């Protein structure tokens, strides 16, 4: 139980001593700091039960609060809002408990297993800026879920089974028609057949093939036939597809690794298709499929719908399966292999209709139990200064590698530490660039679009990732310089800024709860900036290393260590690495 929750439980007992029963304490940080640090609104709620004047109820509670040394500046505002400030002694106690164990102020939730579907990279295509938010938000949500005690599993869910792969194989066939993969008479082992294709080739081939398919119907039909061969495991075509997937996957892994994004599962759509025969049987046995213009669909509409929800396409007219169907097969796969309590899909908000169809079709066939949560966690787009989705100068979709390089150019300008070698500066700059990208990505509420400005978000001042890194490194440096000084226990917190930091530390569980409830990381990003800014204010006001009052000095060092530990924990939760120096 967190320190904040313990305080709420103690307040519940204090209210009980005052003669009132209240299960849900409404302790909230005050917006009126002139009245106190916290507000207790329970007197207003207790009126409904006890029918007393709210101010009389508040007066009774205040009398009990006055007997507790943890509370000072106790007052009643308005009809019965109780305000109070925490005593210096209690704040010192908070800091020491956090110094003993950071997890003294983190509430653990009831255990449950969650699969988080994020990333969604398409094989044989370059990762682009559109993949960034899914990766950043999904990874941070997974880490946050594990922090509060859930068992969260990340699945990359690679797009490796649809028409794009058919287009890529077709174009390779056009370029290299004599490859053994396309020779019907070849009986050898395909694992020994060399494929003269690199990932860079694949990233070039797909756009070329896609452009051809837009203007050449015959080319598109041929790609459809090859897609069908891949999905039916036709010898040669299926084997070249497997090699393409492996080549592309290795590069995808490198990019995600640089972003500090780590998946426990590297499944693709194709892995779920092992369950397609069982899935199809479920839908046929329950008479859920119906014909529509030669295709087979699942009706997912409801009488309560305010807008039309079209049927889910289950099997296309050419007998290939749809993207929706692979998602249904994936749900069945996850049920069979992991049996999760919840499945979260961290995908662009513009895919909301797709997930509404998939979830309804899954429920209709009872692919999961009724109590299993299926949730689409949508997000907005990263936009350029023109307010439109971030693009290259020629108007194309910007590769993610290019975006990282662009930010790295800005962060490299900020690394001016003369004690660092050029190689160290380059390595540090990449870490800082990723921090700039990730923090900017997670700072706004996930559902909103935002404008990304590389120069602004790479700045060492303001609400940026580099600012947090620089400040955190400075805390570590201070602690290292003071390693011969006592750093065991806080004794006093005489200054207002130190006390404000203590209150912010106590409020950590509120931030974590809001973040997990809204499934957005903006609360944590804001908290990091606020506590770091408070600490920097304290740092500017005091000369810790040369302070003559040893009680003050030790207390300040303990406070520094707690803030440093919180920063490191929350930055790690956001997937942000901290370099050794900047």
C-alpha positions as CSV (number, residue, x, y, z in Angstrom):
1,X,0.0,0.0,0.0
2,X,1.4,3.4,-1.0
3,X,2.1,6.2,1.5
4,X,-0.7,8.2,-0.1
5,X,-3.2,5.3,0.4
6,X,-2.0,4.8,4.0
7,X,-2.8,8.5,4.6
8,X,-6.3,8.1,3.2
9,X,-6.8,5.0,5.4
10,X,-5.7,7.0,8.5
11,X,-8.0,9.8,7.6
12,X,-10.8,7.3,7.4
13,X,-10.1,6.4,11.0
14,X,-9.9,10.0,12.0
15,X,-13.3,10.7,10.5
16,X,-14.6,7.6,12.3
17,X,-13.4,9.0,15.6
18,X,-15.3,12.1,14.8
19,X,-18.5,10.0,14.7
20,X,-18.9,9.4,11.0
21,X,-18.4,6.4,8.7
22,X,-16.9,7.1,5.2
23,X,-15.5,4.3,3.0
24,X,-14.2,6.4,0.1
25,X,-12.0,9.2,1.3
26,X,-11.9,12.1,-1.2
27,X,-8.4,13.4,-0.4
28,X,-7.2,15.6,-3.2
29,X,-4.2,17.9,-3.7
30,X,-5.5,21.5,-3.3
31,X,-5.8,24.0,-6.1
32,X,-5.7,26.7,-3.4
33,X,-2.2,26.5,-2.0
34,X,-3.0,29.6,0.2
35,X,-5.6,27.4,2.0
36,X,-3.5,24.3,2.3
37,X,-1.7,21.5,0.4
38,X,-4.7,19.1,0.5
39,X,-8.5,19.3,0.6
40,X,-10.9,16.9,2.2
41,X,-14.4,17.1,0.8
42,X,-16.0,14.3,2.8
43,X,-18.1,16.6,5.0
44,X,-20.1,17.4,1.9
45,X,-20.7,13.7,1.2
46,X,-21.5,12.8,4.8
47,X,-24.5,15.3,4.7
48,X,-26.4,12.8,2.5
49,X,-26.1,10.1,5.2
50,X,-26.2,12.1,8.5
51,X,-28.3,15.1,7.4
52,X,-26.2,17.4,9.6
53,X,-25.1,20.9,8.5
54,X,-21.9,20.2,6.5
55,X,-19.9,22.8,8.4
56,X,-20.8,21.1,11.7
57,X,-19.6,17.8,10.3
58,X,-16.4,19.6,9.1
59,X,-15.8,21.1,12.6
60,X,-16.1,17.7,14.2
61,X,-13.5,16.2,11.8
62,X,-11.2,19.2,12.2
63,X,-11.1,18.7,16.0
64,X,-9.8,15.2,15.4
65,X,-7.3,16.4,12.8
66,X,-5.9,18.9,15.3
67,X,-5.0,16.0,17.6
68,X,-2.7,14.6,14.9
69,X,0.8,16.1,14.6
70,X,0.9,15.3,10.9
71,X,-1.6,18.1,10.0
72,X,-1.1,21.8,10.4
73,X,-2.9,24.9,9.0
74,X,-6.2,23.2,9.3
75,X,-9.2,25.3,8.1
76,X,-12.7,25.1,6.7
77,X,-13.6,26.9,3.5
78,X,-17.0,27.5,2.1
79,X,-19.8,25.3,3.3
80,X,-17.5,22.5,4.6
81,X,-14.4,21.9,2.6
82,X,-11.5,21.0,4.9
83,X,-8.0,22.2,4.0
84,X,-4.8,21.3,5.7
85,X,-1.0,21.2,5.2
86,X,1.3,18.4,6.1
87,X,3.8,19.0,8.9
88,X,7.5,19.2,8.2
89,X,8.1,16.2,10.5
90,X,5.7,14.1,8.4
91,X,7.3,15.2,5.2
92,X,10.6,14.1,6.5
93,X,9.1,10.7,7.3
94,X,7.8,10.5,3.8
95,X,11.2,11.2,2.3
96,X,12.9,8.6,4.6
97,X,10.4,5.9,3.7
98,X,10.9,6.6,0.0
99,X,14.7,6.6,0.6
100,X,14.4,3.1,2.2
101,X,12.3,1.7,-0.7
102,X,10.9,3.6,-3.7
103,X,8.0,1.1,-3.9
104,X,6.7,2.3,-0.5
105,X,4.7,4.8,-2.5
106,X,3.5,2.6,-5.4
107,X,0.2,0.8,-5.2
108,X,0.1,-2.7,-6.6
109,X,-3.0,-3.8,-8.5
110,X,-4.8,-7.2,-8.5
111,X,-2.8,-9.6,-10.7
112,X,-4.0,-10.0,-14.3
113,X,-2.5,-10.9,-17.6
114,X,-2.6,-8.4,-20.4
115,X,-1.4,-8.8,-24.0
116,X,-0.6,-5.5,-25.6
117,X,-0.6,-5.4,-29.4
118,X,1.5,-2.5,-30.6
119,X,4.2,-1.8,-33.2
120,X,2.3,-3.3,-36.1
121,X,5.3,-3.0,-38.5
122,X,4.7,-4.3,-42.0
123,X,7.3,-6.7,-43.3
124,X,9.2,-5.6,-46.4
125,X,8.3,-2.0,-45.8
126,X,10.4,0.7,-44.1
127,X,9.2,1.7,-40.6
128,X,7.8,5.2,-40.9
129,X,6.8,8.0,-38.5
130,X,3.3,6.5,-38.3
131,X,4.8,3.6,-36.4
132,X,6.4,5.8,-33.7
133,X,3.5,6.5,-31.5
134,X,2.2,2.9,-31.5
135,X,5.7,1.8,-30.4
136,X,6.3,4.5,-27.8
137,X,2.8,4.4,-26.2
138,X,2.5,0.6,-26.3
139,X,6.0,0.0,-24.8
140,X,5.4,2.6,-22.0
141,X,1.9,1.2,-21.3
142,X,3.4,-2.3,-21.0
143,X,6.1,-1.1,-18.6
144,X,3.5,0.9,-16.6
145,X,1.2,-2.1,-16.4
146,X,4.1,-4.3,-15.1
147,X,5.0,-1.5,-12.6
148,X,1.6,-1.7,-11.0
149,X,1.7,-5.5,-10.7
150,X,0.0,-6.7,-13.9
151,X,1.7,-9.3,-16.1
152,X,1.9,-7.4,-19.4
153,X,3.2,-9.1,-22.6
154,X,4.1,-7.1,-25.7
155,X,3.3,-8.5,-29.2
156,X,4.8,-6.9,-32.3
157,X,2.0,-8.3,-34.5
158,X,3.9,-8.0,-37.7
159,X,2.0,-7.4,-40.9
160,X,3.3,-10.4,-42.9
161,X,0.4,-12.1,-44.6
162,X,-1.5,-9.7,-46.8
163,X,-1.3,-8.4,-50.4
164,X,1.9,-6.3,-49.8
165,X,3.9,-9.5,-49.6
166,X,2.3,-10.7,-52.8
167,X,3.3,-7.5,-54.5
168,X,6.9,-7.8,-53.2
169,X,7.2,-11.4,-54.4
170,X,5.8,-10.6,-57.7
171,X,8.2,-7.7,-58.3
172,X,11.1,-10.0,-57.3
173,X,9.8,-12.5,-59.8
174,X,9.9,-9.8,-62.5
175,X,13.4,-8.8,-61.5
176,X,14.8,-12.4,-61.1
177,X,12.6,-14.7,-63.1
178,X,15.2,-17.5,-63.1
179,X,15.3,-17.9,-59.3
180,X,14.6,-21.5,-58.2
181,X,11.7,-20.3,-56.1
182,X,9.7,-19.7,-59.3
183,X,10.8,-22.9,-61.0
184,X,8.0,-25.5,-60.8
185,X,10.4,-28.3,-61.6
186,X,12.8,-27.5,-58.8
187,X,12.9,-30.3,-56.1
188,X,15.9,-29.2,-54.0
189,X,16.1,-27.6,-50.6
190,X,15.1,-23.9,-50.7
191,X,17.0,-23.1,-47.6
192,X,20.2,-23.5,-49.7
193,X,18.9,-21.1,-52.4
194,X,20.4,-17.7,-52.2
195,X,18.1,-14.7,-52.3
196,X,19.9,-11.7,-53.8
197,X,17.8,-9.2,-51.9
198,X,18.7,-7.0,-48.9
199,X,16.3,-5.1,-46.6
200,X,17.2,-1.9,-48.5
201,X,16.1,-3.6,-51.7
202,X,12.8,-4.6,-50.1
203,X,12.1,-1.0,-49.0
204,X,12.6,0.1,-52.6
205,X,10.7,-2.8,-54.2
206,X,7.5,-2.5,-52.3
207,X,6.7,1.2,-53.3
208,X,7.6,0.4,-56.9
209,X,5.3,-2.7,-56.9
210,X,2.5,-0.8,-55.2
211,X,2.7,2.1,-57.7
212,X,2.5,-0.5,-60.6
213,X,-0.6,-2.2,-59.0
214,X,-2.4,1.2,-58.9
215,X,-2.3,1.6,-62.7
216,X,-2.0,-1.9,-64.0
217,X,-5.0,-4.2,-63.2
218,X,-3.3,-7.2,-64.7
219,X,-0.3,-6.7,-62.4
220,X,-2.6,-6.4,-59.4
221,X,-4.4,-9.6,-60.3
222,X,-1.1,-11.4,-60.6
223,X,-0.1,-10.1,-57.1
224,X,-3.5,-11.4,-55.8
225,X,-2.7,-14.8,-57.1
226,X,0.7,-14.9,-55.6
227,X,-0.8,-13.7,-52.3
228,X,-3.1,-16.7,-52.5
229,X,-0.2,-19.0,-53.2
230,X,1.7,-17.7,-50.1
231,X,-1.3,-18.1,-47.9
232,X,-1.9,-21.7,-49.2
233,X,1.8,-22.5,-48.6
234,X,2.5,-23.2,-52.3
235,X,6.1,-24.5,-52.6
236,X,8.6,-21.9,-53.7
237,X,6.4,-18.9,-53.2
238,X,5.9,-19.7,-49.5
239,X,9.6,-20.4,-49.1
240,X,10.7,-17.1,-50.6
241,X,8.1,-15.3,-48.5
242,X,9.7,-16.9,-45.4
243,X,13.1,-15.5,-46.3
244,X,11.7,-12.1,-47.0
245,X,10.1,-12.0,-43.6
246,X,13.3,-12.9,-41.9
247,X,15.4,-10.3,-43.8
248,X,12.9,-7.6,-43.0
249,X,12.3,-8.7,-39.4
250,X,16.0,-8.3,-38.5
251,X,16.0,-4.7,-39.7
252,X,12.7,-4.0,-37.9
253,X,14.2,-5.3,-34.7
254,X,17.2,-3.0,-35.0
255,X,15.0,0.1,-35.3
256,X,12.8,-0.9,-32.4
257,X,15.9,-1.7,-30.2
258,X,17.2,1.8,-30.8
259,X,13.8,3.1,-29.6
260,X,14.1,1.0,-26.5
261,X,11.0,-1.0,-27.6
262,X,11.2,-4.7,-26.6
263,X,8.6,-7.2,-27.5
264,X,8.1,-10.5,-25.7
265,X,6.3,-11.9,-28.7
266,X,7.4,-11.4,-32.3
267,X,4.4,-13.0,-33.9
268,X,3.0,-12.0,-37.3
269,X,-0.4,-12.4,-38.8
270,X,0.9,-15.6,-40.4
271,X,1.4,-17.2,-37.0
272,X,-2.2,-16.8,-36.2
273,X,-3.3,-18.6,-39.4
274,X,-2.4,-21.9,-37.8
275,X,-5.7,-21.4,-36.0
276,X,-7.7,-20.4,-39.1
277,X,-9.2,-23.9,-39.7
278,X,-10.5,-23.9,-36.2
279,X,-11.7,-20.3,-36.5
280,X,-13.5,-21.0,-39.7
281,X,-15.2,-24.1,-38.2
282,X,-16.4,-22.0,-35.2
283,X,-18.1,-19.5,-37.6
284,X,-19.5,-22.1,-39.9
285,X,-20.8,-24.4,-37.1
286,X,-22.6,-21.4,-35.5
287,X,-24.0,-20.2,-38.9
288,X,-22.4,-16.8,-38.4
289,X,-21.1,-16.4,-42.0
290,X,-23.2,-15.1,-44.8
291,X,-22.6,-14.4,-48.5
292,X,-22.2,-10.9,-49.9
293,X,-21.4,-10.4,-53.5
294,X,-19.3,-13.6,-53.6
295,X,-17.5,-12.9,-50.3
296,X,-18.2,-14.3,-46.9
297,X,-18.9,-11.8,-44.2
298,X,-20.0,-11.5,-40.5
299,X,-22.9,-9.2,-39.7
300,X,-21.8,-7.1,-36.7
301,X,-24.5,-4.4,-36.7
302,X,-26.8,-3.7,-33.8
303,X,-30.2,-2.1,-33.4
304,X,-28.6,0.4,-31.0
305,X,-26.1,1.6,-33.6
306,X,-26.3,5.4,-34.2
307,X,-24.2,5.0,-37.4
308,X,-24.0,2.1,-39.8
309,X,-21.4,-0.6,-38.9
310,X,-20.7,-2.6,-42.1
311,X,-20.2,-6.3,-42.0
312,X,-16.8,-7.8,-41.3
313,X,-15.1,-9.3,-44.4
314,X,-14.2,-12.8,-43.4
315,X,-13.2,-14.5,-46.8
316,X,-12.7,-12.5,-50.0
317,X,-14.2,-13.4,-53.3
318,X,-10.8,-14.9,-54.4
319,X,-10.8,-17.1,-51.2
320,X,-8.0,-15.2,-49.4
321,X,-8.5,-14.1,-45.9
322,X,-8.9,-10.5,-44.8
323,X,-6.9,-8.4,-42.3
324,X,-10.0,-8.6,-40.1
325,X,-9.9,-12.3,-40.2
326,X,-6.3,-12.5,-39.2
327,X,-7.1,-10.4,-36.2
328,X,-9.9,-12.8,-35.3
329,X,-7.4,-15.7,-35.7
330,X,-5.0,-13.8,-33.5
331,X,-7.6,-13.5,-30.7
332,X,-8.2,-17.2,-30.9
333,X,-4.4,-17.8,-30.8
334,X,-4.0,-15.6,-27.8
335,X,-6.9,-17.3,-26.0
336,X,-5.3,-20.7,-26.6
337,X,-1.7,-19.9,-25.9
338,X,-1.8,-17.1,-23.3
339,X,-5.4,-17.0,-22.0
340,X,-5.2,-13.3,-21.1
341,X,-7.6,-11.3,-19.0
342,X,-7.3,-8.3,-21.4
343,X,-6.0,-7.5,-24.8
344,X,-5.1,-3.9,-25.6
345,X,-4.6,-2.7,-29.2
346,X,-2.4,0.4,-29.4
347,X,-3.2,1.5,-32.9
348,X,-4.0,4.8,-34.7
349,X,-7.4,6.2,-33.7
350,X,-8.4,6.1,-37.4
351,X,-8.7,2.3,-37.1
352,X,-11.6,2.5,-34.6
353,X,-14.2,1.1,-37.0
354,X,-11.9,-1.9,-37.8
355,X,-11.6,-2.8,-34.1
356,X,-15.3,-2.3,-33.5
357,X,-16.0,-4.8,-36.2
358,X,-13.4,-7.3,-35.0
359,X,-14.4,-7.1,-31.3
360,X,-18.1,-7.5,-32.2
361,X,-17.3,-10.5,-34.5
362,X,-15.2,-12.1,-31.7
363,X,-18.0,-11.6,-29.2
364,X,-20.5,-13.1,-31.5
365,X,-18.5,-16.2,-32.0
366,X,-17.6,-16.3,-28.3
367,X,-13.8,-16.5,-29.1
368,X,-13.1,-15.2,-25.6
369,X,-15.1,-15.3,-22.4
370,X,-17.4,-12.4,-21.7
371,X,-15.2,-11.1,-18.9
372,X,-12.2,-10.7,-21.2
373,X,-11.5,-7.1,-22.1
374,X,-10.8,-6.2,-25.7
375,X,-9.8,-2.6,-26.0
376,X,-8.6,-0.3,-28.8
377,X,-6.3,2.3,-27.3
378,X,-6.3,4.9,-30.1
379,X,-3.9,7.8,-30.6
380,X,-3.6,10.9,-32.7
381,X,-1.0,11.7,-35.3
382,X,2.5,13.4,-35.2
383,X,2.2,16.4,-37.5
384,X,4.7,18.8,-39.1
385,X,4.6,22.6,-38.6
386,X,2.0,22.8,-41.3
387,X,-0.4,20.8,-39.1
388,X,-0.4,17.8,-41.5
389,X,1.1,14.3,-40.8
390,X,4.9,14.5,-40.8
391,X,6.4,14.0,-44.3
392,X,9.6,14.3,-46.2
393,X,10.4,17.4,-48.1
394,X,9.1,15.8,-51.3
395,X,5.8,15.0,-49.6
396,X,6.5,11.3,-49.0
397,X,6.0,9.3,-45.8
398,X,9.1,9.9,-43.7
399,X,11.0,6.8,-42.7
400,X,11.5,6.4,-39.0
401,X,15.3,6.2,-39.4
402,X,15.3,9.5,-41.2
403,X,13.3,11.1,-38.3
404,X,15.7,9.8,-35.8
405,X,18.7,11.1,-37.8
406,X,17.0,14.5,-38.1
407,X,16.5,14.8,-34.3
408,X,20.1,13.5,-33.8
409,X,21.4,16.4,-35.8
410,X,19.8,18.8,-33.3
411,X,20.9,16.9,-30.2
412,X,24.5,16.6,-31.4
413,X,24.7,20.4,-31.3
414,X,23.8,20.3,-27.6
415,X,26.5,17.8,-26.5
416,X,29.3,20.3,-25.6
417,X,31.0,18.4,-22.7
418,X,34.7,18.9,-23.4
419,X,35.6,15.8,-21.4
420,X,33.8,13.6,-23.9
421,X,35.5,12.1,-27.0
422,X,33.8,12.6,-30.4
423,X,32.7,8.9,-30.3
424,X,31.1,9.4,-26.8
425,X,29.4,12.5,-28.1
426,X,27.9,10.7,-31.0
427,X,26.7,7.8,-28.9
428,X,25.2,10.1,-26.3
429,X,23.6,12.2,-28.9
430,X,21.7,9.2,-30.2
431,X,20.4,8.4,-26.7
432,X,19.3,12.0,-26.2
433,X,17.7,12.1,-29.6
434,X,15.6,9.0,-28.7
435,X,14.7,10.7,-25.4
436,X,13.6,13.8,-27.3
437,X,11.5,11.9,-29.7
438,X,9.8,9.7,-27.0
439,X,9.1,12.4,-24.5
440,X,7.6,14.7,-27.2
441,X,5.5,11.7,-28.3
442,X,4.2,10.8,-24.8
443,X,3.8,14.4,-23.5
444,X,0.4,15.1,-25.1
445,X,-2.7,13.0,-24.2
446,X,-2.5,10.0,-26.6
447,X,-5.8,10.9,-28.3
448,X,-4.6,14.3,-29.6
449,X,-2.6,15.2,-32.6
450,X,0.5,17.2,-32.0
451,X,3.1,19.2,-33.9
452,X,6.6,17.9,-33.8
453,X,9.4,20.5,-34.0
454,X,12.9,18.8,-33.9
455,X,14.7,21.9,-32.8
456,X,12.2,22.7,-30.0
457,X,12.0,19.1,-28.6
458,X,15.8,18.7,-28.7
459,X,16.3,21.8,-26.5
460,X,18.0,21.5,-23.1
461,X,15.5,24.0,-21.6
462,X,11.8,23.7,-21.3
463,X,9.5,20.7,-21.3
464,X,11.7,18.3,-23.2
465,X,13.4,14.9,-22.9
466,X,16.9,16.4,-23.0
467,X,16.0,18.8,-20.1
468,X,15.0,15.8,-18.0
469,X,18.1,13.8,-18.9
470,X,20.5,16.7,-18.2
471,X,18.8,17.4,-14.8
472,X,18.8,13.7,-13.8
473,X,22.5,13.4,-14.7
474,X,23.2,16.5,-12.6
475,X,21.5,14.9,-9.6
476,X,23.6,11.8,-10.0
477,X,26.8,13.9,-10.3
478,X,25.9,15.7,-7.1
479,X,25.4,12.4,-5.2
480,X,28.7,11.1,-6.6
481,X,30.5,14.2,-5.5
482,X,29.0,13.8,-2.0
483,X,29.8,10.1,-1.7
484,X,32.0,10.7,1.3
485,X,29.2,12.7,3.0
486,X,26.4,11.1,5.1
487,X,23.3,10.3,2.9
488,X,21.4,8.0,5.3
489,X,18.5,9.9,6.7
490,X,16.6,13.1,6.3
491,X,16.2,15.1,9.5
492,X,14.8,18.5,8.4
493,X,13.1,20.1,5.4
494,X,13.1,23.8,6.4
495,X,12.6,25.4,3.0
496,X,9.3,25.7,1.1
497,X,10.7,24.2,-2.1
498,X,11.9,21.1,-0.3
499,X,8.5,20.7,1.3
500,X,6.8,21.2,-2.1
501,X,9.0,18.4,-3.5
502,X,8.0,16.1,-0.6
503,X,4.3,16.7,-1.4
504,X,4.9,16.0,-5.0
505,X,6.6,12.8,-4.1
506,X,3.7,11.8,-1.9
507,X,1.3,12.5,-4.8
508,X,3.1,10.0,-7.1
509,X,0.4,7.3,-6.8
510,X,-2.2,9.7,-8.0
511,X,-0.2,10.2,-11.2
512,X,0.3,6.5,-11.7
513,X,-3.4,5.7,-11.2
514,X,-4.5,8.4,-13.7
515,X,-2.0,7.1,-16.2
516,X,-3.1,3.5,-16.0
517,X,-6.8,4.5,-15.9
518,X,-6.6,6.7,-19.0
519,X,-4.0,4.5,-20.6
520,X,-2.0,7.6,-21.5
521,X,1.5,8.6,-20.4
522,X,1.0,12.4,-20.4
523,X,0.3,12.3,-16.6
524,X,3.7,10.7,-16.0
525,X,5.5,13.0,-18.6
526,X,4.0,16.0,-16.8
527,X,4.9,14.7,-13.3
528,X,8.5,14.2,-14.4
529,X,8.8,17.7,-15.6
530,X,7.1,19.2,-12.5
531,X,9.3,17.3,-10.0
532,X,12.4,18.0,-12.0
533,X,11.6,21.7,-12.2
534,X,11.0,21.8,-8.5
535,X,14.3,20.1,-7.8
536,X,16.2,22.5,-10.1
537,X,14.6,25.4,-8.2
538,X,15.8,23.9,-5.0
539,X,19.3,23.3,-6.5
540,X,19.5,26.9,-7.5
541,X,18.5,28.1,-4.0
542,X,20.9,26.0,-2.0
543,X,24.6,25.1,-2.1
544,X,24.4,21.5,-1.0
545,X,28.1,20.5,-1.0
546,X,29.3,23.4,1.0
547,X,26.4,23.7,3.4
548,X,27.7,23.9,7.0
549,X,24.6,22.7,8.7
550,X,25.1,18.9,8.5
551,X,21.4,18.1,9.2
552,X,20.4,20.2,6.3
553,X,23.1,18.8,4.1
554,X,22.3,15.2,4.8
555,X,18.5,15.9,4.4
556,X,19.1,17.6,1.0
557,X,21.2,14.6,-0.2
558,X,18.6,12.1,0.8
559,X,16.0,14.3,-0.9
560,X,18.2,14.4,-4.0
561,X,18.5,10.6,-4.0
562,X,14.7,10.1,-3.8
563,X,14.0,12.5,-6.7
564,X,16.8,10.9,-8.7
565,X,15.4,7.4,-8.1
566,X,11.9,8.5,-9.0
567,X,13.2,10.1,-12.2
568,X,15.1,7.0,-13.2
569,X,12.1,4.8,-12.5
570,X,9.6,6.9,-14.5
571,X,12.0,7.6,-17.3
572,X,12.5,3.8,-17.6
573,X,8.8,3.4,-17.5
574,X,8.5,5.7,-20.5
575,X,11.3,3.7,-22.3
576,X,13.8,6.5,-22.0
577,X,17.5,5.7,-21.4
578,X,19.7,8.0,-19.3
579,X,23.3,8.4,-20.6
580,X,26.2,8.6,-18.2
581,X,26.9,12.2,-19.0
582,X,25.9,15.0,-21.4
